[in-house]
C-alpha cells in the first residue's frame, strides 16, 4: 500500500495522535477520536505494515553532545559507488545518506561533537574512501524541520 489515496481521514487523525505521543495506546486514540478501539488497532497495524508509518524512537543528537551538523556533497566514481555507500552507511557520524541529482552525486548529513572531529572527517576520513571526492559542504547552524516532523497534506487522505 503506497498510494496516499488508500489512506483516509481516520488514518490522518490516527497519524496526528501518534505524532503527539507514539506511546499512546490504541484505546487512548480510540477515545480521543471517538472511534472503535479494534478499528484503531487495525488501522495502526495497517499503517505500520504498509510502511506508511514507522514507530521508532527519535534521538536528539545535541543531547549526546553532537552539536555540529554539516551537509556534505560527494562525487563518487561509478565503479566504487557500492563500496563507498557501504562504508558511509557504517559510519556513526552519517545521519543521512541519499543519491543526489547527478549520476555520481551522493549527499550526506553528518554530526560531530566538535570542529576538530568535523575537520578530520572532511579532510581525512572521506578522502580516504576510494573513488570519493568531497565536492562541497555546508555547515548547518540550526535545523528548522527534520524528517520526523514532516506530514503529508490533509487532502492527501481520501474520505
N, C-alpha and C positions, 0 to 999 in steps of 0.2 A: 504494500500500500504506500505509494509515494506521491500520489496526486493530492493536492490540497482540497479538491472537490469532494474527496472521500471523507473529509472531516466536517463536522457541523458545529453549530453554535454551542452545543453542550460540550463538545470536545474543547472548544476555545475557552469556555468558562472553567473547565477542569484544569487546563493548562495554566490559566491565571491563578487558580487556587494553589497549584503545585509550585508556581513561581514564588508565591508569598511564603510558602513553607513546604518543602519537598517531603518533610517527615509527616505531614498531615495524613491522617488515615482516610480510607475511602468513606467510612461512616461520617467523619467530620466534614468531608467535602460534600457528601450527600445532604447533610443537614444544612450546610451553607447554601447549597443550590436548590434545596427543596426537591431533591430527586431520589430515586430508589437507590439504596446502597449497592445492591447487586449490579445494577446498571452502571453505576460509577466505577465499581471494581472492574467490571468487564471492559469498560471504556479505557481505563488506565492500562490494563493489560494489553489491549489492542494498540494503544498509542506507543507503548514500550516495545511490543513485539514487532510493530511495523518500522521501528527505527525513528519515528517522528519525535519521540521524547526519550531522552536518556536521564535516568535518575542516578545522579552521582554527586559526590561532594566537590565543591569548587574551593580551591585553596587561594588564599591571598598571598602572593609572593612576598609582599612587604612584611607580613607577619613573621616570615622566616629570614628576614634581612636582605632579600633580593630587591634592592631599591633602584637599580639601574636597568632600564629596558632599552633595547636597540632593535630596530628593524634593519635587516641585512639583505642585500640583493646580491645573489650569486650567479655566476655563469658557470655551467658545468658541461664539460665535454661529453657528447652523447655516449661514447663507449665507456665512460666512467660513471654515468648517471646512477645506475643501480647501486653500485658500491658506495658512492658518495651519499646517496639518500640513506642507505643502511647505517652508515657511520653517523650521519646527522641525527637520525632517529634514536641512536644510543646515547647521545649527549644530553645530560641533565639540564644544561643551560638552555637548550632549544625548547621553547614552549609552543611554537607554531611552525609548521613546515608546509609549503604549498608550491605547486608549479606556478611560474609566472606566465605572462602573456607570450613571451618569446619561446621558441622551441628549446632553448638551452638555459632558460632562466628558472631559478628557484628562489623563493622568498622565505626567509625565516625570521622569527622573533626570538630573541634570546634575553635571558635575565641574569643579572650579576649582583653580587654583594657590594662591589666597589669598582672604581675606574680601572684599577690595575688588572683585575680579572677580565674586564671587558677588553682592555687593550691587548692582553695576551691572547684572548680568543680571536680577536680580529686580525692581529698581526702575526700570530704564530700557529694557532690551532687550525683555523680554517685554511690558510695557505698550505698546511702540511697534508691536506687531503688531496690525493692525486686527481687531477682534472678539474679542480675547483679554483675559481678566481673570484675574489670579492670585487663586485662592480661598484658598490656604494653602500652606505648605511646612513641611517637617521636615528639620532638619539630621541627617545620618546619620554619627554618630561612628565607627561600625565596622560593616562588612558581615559578617555571620556565615556566610552561604551565598549564593553567586552562582548565576545560572542555569547557568553552565558546570559546576557541581558537582551539579546535580540528576540523579537517576536514577529510572526507574520502579521499582515494587516487583518483586522476583523473580517473584512469582506472576502478573505481567502478561505473562509469557512462557510460552507453552504448551510442551508436550513433544512 
